[in-house]
Amino acid sequence: MPRPRHRIVVLGFMGNCPIAGVIWQAIHYVVGFQRLGHEVFYIEDTSRPPYDPVALTVTEDTSYAEKILGQLAREFGFEGRWGFSPRYRSPQETLGPLSRDAINGLYRDADAVFNVCGSHELNDDLELSNRLVYVESDPGVEQIKVDQGDEATRRYLGRHAARFTFGENIGRPEFPVPLHGLEWLPTRQPVVLDFWRTTAPPPAGAVFTTIANLATGGKKDITWRDSRYLWSKLPEFERFRLAPTVCSEPFEMATHFKEADLARRFGEAGWRSVSPDAMSVAYGDYVRYVQGSRGEFTVAKDQYVRLNTGWFSDRTACYLAAGRPAITQETGFTRLYGGTEGLFAFRTMEDIARAAGEIGSDYPRHARAAAEIAREWFEAEKVCAEMLGRIGL
């Protein structure tokens, strides 16, 4: 029996922040829902000026955002079904094929409006929808704000008909923050496997890599029950800076080190660095960088780790989809998957050395296992279908 066809809106920020990681995160939802047979629309309705990754600046000029969204729509099958509304402009205008009236009609009538990464604040038009679905990619902070009595956060979250989170331990005993009656549904990043799959082995000389932004600072740090929980990945990378040394092999990070001294310390520990700028603009190059890696070594944010959220990186899921094994910091995700073949979790430097040794002892086996984990747990149609089922569609 064929599935019913639904009208689904994906709200994201790949025009407002058109860097590869953000683009792929949203595209996986768009294409995942499309492949289930649904009519999918992509909308950005934002009060924030966009970032131009070529000029490396935030600007009120929307020409790059409009160009990249048009390109993505043609490439990924939502041409004619997207709109970009820069609310900071007066009079307000809407770019792309969807008019303001058409967007508001979708808000009223769509079967579901997925607010991916909580990318959209509430506004009068968006509140026309009673089918808003919140998708949280950064678990911990919002739950703490609610526990601390933040009424604005409570209202914002409560205005959504359902709330999904990448923190798959939220609501379980492993996660210590009370939820105060707000239901959180576990989910994870959908990945369109054929966008990443490759039959080619890593090239000669390939190393473990990762792509990271180390310049985020502490803008989302939060104090809860006398402990400070950090949002930046840099402190965790600092803790495990010597990982290449203990593994006796170089690692590579696509990042900008904020300070020369920081770059020197990581370099002395065996880290190579490359600029992420080109692959941030050319999202196909981002895929090829992942495919050209031996695997991924990365850390998780302090918030995800110490709160036992069960969070898992959407980027690491892409490495797995490419058949590239991963060594990543334990957040509690091994309750569900990973921890042995193809995907290793660590808490200590000894865990890292052991994982690298295991992968090196039989790389083809671990590459196959990585791809199998991606197929079993992150395949886009499966994840998107589960989400729709949880909200009754």
Secondary structure, 3 states (H helix, E strand, C coil): CCCCCCEEEEECCCCCCCCHHHHHHHHHHHHHHHHCCCEEEEEEEECCCCEECCCCEECCCCHHHHHHHHHHHHHHCCCCCEEEEECCCCCCCCECCCCHHHHHHHHHHCCEEEEECCCCCCCCCHHHCCCEEEEECCCCHHHHHHHCCCHHHHHHHHCCCEEEECCCCCCCCCCCCCCCCCCCEECCCCECHHHCCCCCCCCCCCCEEEECCCCCCCCCCEEECCEEECCCCHHHHHHCCCHHHHHCCCEEEECCCCCHHHHHHHHHCCEEEECCHHHHHCHHHHHHHHHCCCEEEECCCHHHHHCCCCCCCHHHHHHHHCCCCEEEECCCHHHCCCCCCCEEEECCHHHHHHHHHHHHHCHHHHHHHHHHHHHHHCEHHHHHHHHHHHCCC
